[in-house]
């Protein structure tokens, strides 16, 4: 079965959000901030970097990474578990990489969880290399601190 990839529309927003809930560890803190607003903001501010693969896959990007205007940010890629290992993530990422090229970007950043070995391998296969690593230190405040 061939899944078609197309630009995302506002009609896809609910399906993209629900698929993200299935694919991401939404309880991870402080890093994972998956929300309806996150999807809507991407679609509103960077529509040319939002792609949809029917109901089973999507990719969302931003034109720049932080203040680095020459660097695109490929931020969210998800494929439903039952459709993984069929090349959809690679196709989505290659689609966005072409858009970044067309926008004149010199670099693209894709942040991948250190425990997501499949995605890390796919990024390497597409020519990404590991860059600067940041470790988030987290302390849960369950009671007032002295």
N, C-alpha and C positions, 0 to 999 in steps of 0.2 A: 504494500500500500504506500503510495507516494503522498506525502503531506505537502501541501502548497504553503509557501511562505509569502506573506504580503504585508504591506504597511498596516499598522494597527489603526483602528478607528475607535471612536468613543463607544460604539456599540460593543466592542470587545472588552471594555474596562472590567466588568464584573467577572468575566471568565478568566481574564489575566490575574486579577486579584485572587480568585478562588484557587487557581492553579498554583500561584505562589504560596498559598497557605499549605498546599499539599507538598511542595517541593523544598521549602526553606524551614530551617529550625527557627521558628519565630519566637521562641522563648530565650534564645541566646541574647545575652546582654553584655555590653551596651551596644554592640555592633549592629545587630539586625533590627532594622526599623521598617519592616514591611508593613504597608498600610494602603488603604484605598487612596488616600491623599498622595502617597508616593507614586502610585501608578498614574493618577490623574495629572500630577505635576509634570511627570516625564512626558506624557502625551501632549500636554498643553505647551510646555516650553521647548521641547525637542521632538516634535512629531516625526521628523525625517529619520530619527534614530530609534523608533519604536516599531518592532515587527512582530507578527503573529503567525503561528503555524497551526491553523485551524483551532481546535480546542485543546491541543496537547502541548504547545510550546510557545515561548515568546522570548524576546530580547529587548531590553531597554537601555539606552545610552544617553549620555549628555555630551554637548559640544565641547566642553572643556573639563579639565580635572582641576578642581580648586581654582587657583588663580593662573594656572598654566594654560594660556590660550592656544598654544601649539599642540596641546595634548588632549585627545578625546578620552572619555571615560565610559567604557563598556561596563555598565554597572550591574545589570540583572539579566541572567539567562536561566531559563527553566524549561525542563521537558518532563512531562508526566512519567512517573516510574515505568509504566507499562510500555512506553514508547522510546525508552533510552536504548543506547547502543545501536541506533539506526542512522546516525550521522546528522540528526536534527540540530544539535547544539553547534556542531561545526558549520553547518549551512547558515544558521542564524548569525554566528560570529563572523563568518566570511562576508555575509551581506552587510553587516555593520562596518566591518573593516573597509569594504569598498566605499561606503558612504563617507567614512572618515577620510579616506584618500581623496575622494571627490571634494571634500570640504577643505583640503589642503593641510590636514593635520600631519605633523611630523612623528608623533608618538600616540600610542593608545595604551591606557592603563586598564587592566581588568583585575579587580580584587577578588581573590578566591580564598575560601577558608582553608587553613592549613591542614584540616582533617578531610577535606574533599579531594581525595586522591584521583578520582576519575576526572574531575574538572581540571585539576592541576596538570594531569597528563595530556588532556585535550588542548589546554592552553599552550603547553610546550610543543605539541604537534603542529599547532598553527603558527609557531615562530615566536611566541612570547617567552621571555626568560624571567626568572624571579628577580625582583628588584629589591628595593629597600623594604625591610620587614619591620612591622610595628607590632608590639605586644600590648594588648590592653590589659591593665590590671584592674580587677573588679573587687569591690568590697560591698557586700550587702549590708545596709544599715537597718538592722532589725530592731534595734533599741537605741535610745538616745546615747550619743557618744560623750564620754567624759573628757 
